[in-house]
Amino acid sequence: MAFFFHAYLWHMNFAKEDLQSLVTAKMPFGKFEGRILSDLPVSYLEWFARKGFPKGKLGIQLELLLTIKSNGLEHILRGLKKL
């Protein structure tokens, strides 16, 4: 599973900074406004997946976050929070 995820990140051209932003950037609007992206519940991310992710960087971040959480890879985010 981890190999697949790393290959996915490479394919999508995600850098360490993109992952780091998931534990530092805050949700700019909505029900969870002000919450760190990595702390958003999966149900909220799944709602975006059904309704459509926002355009631009935020949408990419939320989609990446859903992929991480859906594949049980939240330990990656916990490690980044320590940095």
C-alpha positions in Angstrom: 0.0 0.0 0.0 2.7 2.5 0.9 4.6 1.8 -2.3 1.4 2.5 -4.3 0.9 5.8 -2.4 4.5 6.9 -3.0 4.2 6.1 -6.7 0.9 8.1 -6.7 2.6 11.1 -5.2 5.4 10.9 -7.7 3.0 10.6 -10.6 1.0 13.6 -9.3 4.2 15.6 -8.8 3.5 16.2 -5.1 6.5 17.5 -3.1 7.2 17.4 0.6 5.9 21.0 0.8 2.5 19.9 -0.6 2.2 17.3 2.2 3.5 19.8 4.8 0.8 22.2 3.8 -1.9 19.7 4.8 -0.8 20.0 8.5 -0.3 23.8 8.4 -3.0 25.3 6.1 -6.4 26.1 7.5 -9.8 25.5 5.9 -10.8 29.0 4.6 -14.6 28.6 4.6 -17.5 26.4 5.5 -18.5 24.3 8.5 -14.9 23.7 9.5 -13.5 27.2 8.7 -10.2 27.8 10.5 -9.5 24.1 11.2 -6.2 22.6 10.0 -6.8 20.7 6.8 -5.4 17.4 8.2 -7.9 17.6 11.1 -10.9 17.6 8.7 -13.1 14.6 9.1 -13.2 12.0 6.3 -17.0 12.5 6.0 -16.4 16.2 5.1 -13.8 15.2 2.5 -16.1 12.6 1.1 -18.9 15.2 0.8 -16.5 17.3 -1.3 -15.7 14.3 -3.5 -19.4 13.9 -4.2 -20.2 17.6 -4.7 -16.9 18.6 -6.3 -13.7 19.8 -4.8 -13.0 23.5 -4.9 -10.9 24.8 -7.8 -7.2 25.4 -7.4 -4.8 24.5 -4.7 -7.4 23.9 -2.0 -9.2 21.4 -4.1 -5.9 19.5 -4.8 -5.1 19.6 -1.1 -8.5 18.2 -0.1 -8.4 15.5 -2.7 -4.9 14.5 -1.6 -6.0 14.5 2.0 -9.0 12.2 1.2 -6.6 9.8 -0.6 -4.3 9.7 2.4 -7.1 9.2 5.0 -9.0 6.7 2.8 -5.9 4.5 2.5 -5.1 4.5 6.2 -1.9 6.6 5.8 -2.6 9.2 8.4 0.7 8.3 10.1 2.3 10.3 7.3 0.4 13.4 8.6 1.2 12.7 12.2 4.9 12.6 11.3 4.7 15.9 9.5 3.0 17.6 12.4 6.1 16.8 14.5 8.3 18.8 12.1 
